[in-house]
Amino acid sequence: MTDAIFSSSAPARDAFAAKRRRQLVVAAAIFAAVALIPFGVTDVYLQNVLILTLLYAAVSQSWNILGGYCGQISLGHALYFGIGAYSASVLYVNYEVVPWIGMLVGGALSAVLAVALGFMTFRLKGHYFAIATLVIAEIGLLLVHNWDFVGGALGIQWPFGDDSWLTLQFARNKVPYFYFALGLLVVTWLVTYFIENSRWGYWWRAVKDEAEAAESLGVEVFRSKIAAAAVSAFFTAVGGAFYAAYVAYIDPDSVMSFRFSLLFALPAVLGGIGTLWGAALGAAILIPLTEITRSYLGGSGSGLDLVIYGALIMGVALAKPEGLLSLFQRKGGKA
């Protein structure tokens, strides 16, 4: 399919290239504008909301690679998030290995695990696959709860030190965390951008639309799913490692509970799965709502964010099944 695009007429190739350049220019403008936000937002609480929004946008984009483009709906990505968080935490706290190395270790472990689990689960279809990912993530949560080497149910407390990019410790200033989260979002967006119109990207969408038909046309379905799972798991784990450094304390429920898997999937679903900007748009709506209900309603607001999520998802499913991003699409075009 990719070859067909580039073997078409010169005007078609030029139009396609121009469209891709416009996407990059728009993305550069948006990310540059977001990078200026800390200069106008000095309230620590609002900075925290912005950091979490960017983090969830990045991790949701990672989920979108597998769930949106490849059509494999995972409800267990909290497992990879937790692996990243625990890898960075254990290596830093117990062995004084800088979190940057822990991120790569956690990402590699998650990618390998995703491949291994893929051999067991990718033969399942539809809701059976989703249920399998949920069950596997819950098993991982129970194992970590009872694993003394990683702190068990008590978790791991990061030591407090001087502010440093080397150790990702900034106790007095949240702005560096903001830029790291923004950088992670930019990287996940760029990876998605370059994959989207590559051979793998076309294969993934073919697998999502009709796996049997795609296989009959020569698409390597199983390899496509495995590749999508590995990339998705890697960046999800990197997000988990960053989250551990940001909050400086983790326990099993704070990084591996089901609500994280839900929070990774919902922004992409709300904004538009299988799109470049759906995850970011969804996160920009959902995450501030979560923080607002938690902060201003306190204990009385427990669960209200889930009610809001449900109402939003139902509303979008009825009015715009393609996601909120479809509101910004030109008729016959693509955002």
C-alpha positions, 0 to 999 in steps of 0.5 A: 500500500505504501508503494502504491502511494509513491508509485502514483503520479507526481502531483499525487506524491507532491500533494501527499508530501505537502500534507505531511509537511503541514502536519509537522509545521502545525505540530511544531507550532502547537508544541512550541506554544505549549512550551511557553505555558510555564512562563505564564503559569506559576501556580504549583497546583496548575503546573502539576495538572499540566505535567500530569496532562502531558504525561497521560497524553504521552502514555495514551498515545503509546496505548494508541499505537496498539489499541488505536492503529492496530486495533488490539484493545488493551486493558492492562497497560498499567502492567508496563507502566508499573514495570517502568516505575519499579525498574527506575525506582529499584535501580535508583534507590537500591543500586544508585543507578540514575533514573535515565538508565532505569527508564531504558531498562524498564522500557526494554523489559516491558517490550520483551514482556509484551512480545512474550505475552503477545505469543499467548494472547494475540490469537484471541480476538475482540473482548477476549483479548481485552479481558486477557490483558486485564487479567494479566495486569491484575496478576502482575499487581498481586505479584508485586504486592507480595514481592519483598524485593520491590518493597511489597505493599509498602512500596519504595520511597525515593531519597531526597537530594539536590535538584538535578537532571541526572537524578530527575529530582526537582523538589523546589521547581516543577518546571523541569518535570513539565518539559520532560513530560512535554518531551516525552509527548513530542517523542511519542507523537513523532514516532506515531507520525513516522510510523503512520504512513510507513509500511508498518502503519499501513499493516496495522490499520489493515489488521485493525480493519480486517485481519483475515483479509489483510493476511490473505493480501500478504500482511504479516498479521502476527508480526504486526501485532507483536511490533505494535505491542513492543513499541507501545509497551516501551513508551508506556514504561518510560512514562511509568519511570518518569512518574516514579521520579516525579512523585518520589514514592510508589507502591503497587496500587499507585502505579499498577491499579486498573484505573491507570489502564483506564486512564491510558485508554480513555483519552485516545477513545475520547479524542479519536483512536488511531489518530495523531492528536486524539490522545492529546485532545482527550487528555487535555479534557479528562485529566484536568477534570480528574484533578479538579474533582479530586481537589475541590470535592475532596473525599466527597468527590470520590468516583465523580471523575468516573461518572464524568468519564462515562458521561463523556464517552457515552455522549461522544459515542452517540454524537461523534463515534470517531472521537472529538477530533472529528469536529476539527476535520475538514469534510473529506479530509483528515485532521 
